[in-house]
Amino acid sequence: MSIVFEPASRAKSKARIAVTGPSGSGKTLSSLLLAYGLTGDWNKVAIIDTEHGRARFYAERKEYGIGKFLYQRLDPPYSPERYIDYVTSAAQSVGEDGCVIIDSFSHAWDNEGGVLDIKDKIASRNDKNSYTAWSEAGKIQNSLVNTILSVECHTITTMRAKMAYAMEEDDRGRMKPVKIGLAPVQRDNTEYEFDIVFQIDRQHNATLSKDTTFLDRWSGVIDAELGKQLGDWLNSGVELPRCADCGKVIMSDGKRSVDQIVTGTIKNYGRQLCMPCASAENRRRKEAVNNAASSVSE
């Protein structure tokens, strides 16, 4: 059979985002702001809450810029089947232009009714053991992940993070556990099923461990403006404004929107610049003025 390949072009697509971090890092708030930026409408944002109703605390919080979003609480058992039902229903509620937040996906792994529970039950059967049980449990996990990735709307999935360790040999030849950083509470490498993976620390600063969009080496506090930029890039395929000096996409600095930065830098410097390059250009101009003044005085 001959398979015909066609020239590729970037098409309209949906966000598949994972947000990881320890307790108190701001995963829920960050996800809500991202979702609003992606959709521009709180009626198109639905959150599935496994955290005992905590997401409700953020509803209509004007100090955070949050309105009244759609909500449903998911209590135990946290079985993959129930996650699939909730995700499918949430996607239908928000429509193709909406966003579903799963807060959190970790419960589907290591909590009551989750995949690890299912694996143990399979392993307890006479014809199974812990090793062979993973074949069945893995298929259930894959079905759950594939459902989340295939719904016809944006999805944001939060995952708790815990300290991960590896065994390394010390200078005496003995093996000892060594911290290697925070890892999501989910099946190994689950985060890499997503297009964008944010890691948030306890100071609410986010960094990227994976990105297939335009974010480059972005880091900072997640806000709705970041979600809007992602939505513009994903929904319409438009090219976002890039800095004339460094070539990177111009990002909001939390104080000014992208449009304000572009308008202001063109007015002040004659070209559109990102904030780091604008600061560098401002320093260069001040140094030039100071050098000219020194030359005159001499």
N, C-alpha and C positions, 0 to 999 in steps of 0.2 A: 504494500500500500504506500502510495506517495503522499506525503504530508506537505501541504503548501504553507510556507511562512510568509507573512505580510509585513510591510514596514510598520514599525511601532510609532505611536504618537501618544502623548500624555492625555488621558481622558479624565472626565469628571469621576471622582471617587469619594469614598466615605472614610472618615477618620477611624483608625483602629489604635486606640491609645491605652497604654498601661501606666498607672501611677503607683509607685512603690515607696514605702518609707515606714519608719517605726511609728509607734503610737504617739499621737500628739504632733506629728509633723505637718498636718494640714492636708491630708489626701482628699478628704471629702470636700472641703472648701475649694481647694484648687480644681477639683473635678467639676464642681458646679460652675465655677467661673469659666473654665474652658468650654463647658457645654453651652453656656449662654453665648459666649463669643462665637461658637460654631453656628448656632441657630438664630441668635438675635431675638429669641422669643421664649420666655419662661414656660409658656404653655406647651412647648415642644421639647421640654427637658423632663425626663422621668428617671427617678432614682429607685433602685432596688436596695433596701437597707437591711443588712444582716447584723448590724451593730446595735441591736436592741433599741431602735428608735432614735439614735443620735442624730441622724440626718435631719430630722424635724427641727432640731435646734437652730438650723440655718435658714429656715423658711422666713421670708419677708424681713430679712436682716438688712435694713437700709444702710447701716454703717459699712457693710461689705458689698453693697450694690446688688443684693440678691432679692428676687421677687418670689412669687408663689409658684413653685414647680409641682409636677406630678410626683406622687409618692406611693410606695407600697412597701410594707415590712415583710421580710422573709424570716420566719422563725424555724427552729429545728423541726424535722430533720433537713439538713442541708444537702439533699440528694441531687445528683446531676439532673434527674428528671424534673425536679421542682425548679431548679435554676433555668432549665430550658423553657418550661412553661412560663415563668415570670419574664424572661428575656423576650420571648416571642410576643407575649401580651403587651409588654412595654413598648416594643417596636411598633406594634399596631396602633397603640395609643398616640405616639408622637408622630407617626408618619415618616415618609422618606427623608424629609428635611429636618427631622428631629434628632435627638441624642438620648441614648440610654446609658445610665451610669450604674455599674454593678459594684456595690460598696458593702461587702468586699468579696472578692473571688477566693480568698484564702479559706473561707469556711467550707467551700466545696471540696477542699483537699483534705484538711486534717481535723474537721469538726464532726459532730454527730451526723451520721448519714452520708458523709463525704466519701471520696474515692478511697482513702486509706481504710475506712470502715468496710467498704465494699470488698476491698482486696482481702482483708482479714476473714470476712465471712466466706468468700470463695475458697480461701486456703484451708478453712476448717472442714471442707467436704472431704470424703474418703479418697476421692480420685485426684485431689489437688494438694499442692504444698505452697509455701510462701513464694517460691520462685515462679512456678507455673501459673499461679493466680494472677500475676501481673499481665499476662496476655489478655485475659478478659477485662480486668480493671483498666488496663491501658486503652482498650477500645472504647470503653465508656467515657474516659477522660477525653479522648480525641473527639468523640462525638459532641461533647459539651463545648470544647474549645471551637470546633468547627461551626457550631450553631451561633456562638457569639460573633465570630468573624464573618458570618454570611448574612446576617440580618440587613435589611435595606435601609439602614440609617447609621448615623455615627454611633460609636460605642466607646465608652471610657470604663476601664476596669481597674479598680484599686486592689492592691495586694499588700498585706502586712509584710514587714521586713524583719529579719532576725540576724544576729551575728553568725556568720558561717566560718567554719574552721577547716583546716587541712593538716594532715600529719606530715611533719618535716623532721629531718634528722638534725640534731644539734651537734656542737663541736666535740661532744663525747661519744657520738655515734648512737645516741638514744633517740627514739622517736617521741615527739611531743606535739601537742595541738598548737597551731598558730592561727591567729585571727587573719582572715583574708577579706573581710568586709561584710557588708550587709547583703543578704540574699532574700528574695521574695519567698513567702510561705506558700509554695505551690510546687508542682512537679518541676524538676530540674529543666531549665531552659524554656519554661512556658512563656516567659516575658518576650522571648525572641519570636513568638508567633505574631507579635504586634508590630505595627509600622513605626510607632514612636513609644519610647519607654522613658518616663521621667523618674528620677530618683530624688526624693525630697528628704532633707535632714531636719533635725529638731528645731532649727532656726528658720524653717520654711523656705530655705533656698533650694531650688531645683537644678539638677544637671541632667544631661542626656546620656543614657547608656546605649541607646539605639535611636537612629533617625534616618528615615528614607525620604524626607521632605527637603525643606530649605533651611532648617534651623542651624546647620553647621555645628559650631561648638557653643551654642547658646547656653547661658546659665542665668538664673535670677529667680525672682518671685513670680509664680504663675498668676496671670490676671486675664480678664475677659478680652483685652486687646490682643493678647497672644492667640486666644481662640479664634478671634475674628480674622486674624491674618491666616491662620491655618484654614479656616472655612473658605476664605476668598481663593486661596491657592488650590484647595481640593474641589470646591464646588464649581468653579468657573474656569479653572485652568489658567487664570490670568497670571502674568509674570509680576511679581511684587517688586517694588522699587528697590534698587540696589545702590550702594554707596559708590560714588564716582571715583573714589580713591582706592578703597580696598576690595570692592566688588561684592561684598557681603550684602545680604538682604537687610534693609534698614528695619530695626526693631524698636518698639516702644521702650522707653526707659522707665516707665512707671509714672512719670510726671507729665510727659507729653505723648500725644498719639503719633502714629507714623506720619499722618498728614501734616501735623504741626511741625514735626521735625523736618520733613521735606521742604515745606514752605519756608520755614525759618532759615534753614541752611542755604537755600537758593538765594534768599534775600540778602543774607549776611556774607556769603562766600562765593556766590555765583554758580554754585553747583550743589546737587543733593548729596548730603553726607550722613553717615551714621554718627551717633553721638561721640564715640571714641575718636573718630577721624576729625569731627568738628572741633573737639577739644584740642587735638594735636594741631590743627590749622590755626586755632586761636592762639595757642602758645607760640607758634612760628611767627605769627603777625606781631605779637607783642615783643618778641625778641628782635624782630626786624626794626620795629619802632625804637626800641632801646638802643640798638646798635647805631641807628642813624643819629639819634640824639647824642650819643657818645662821640660820634665822628664830628658833629657840629661843634661840640664844646671843646674838642681838641684843636 
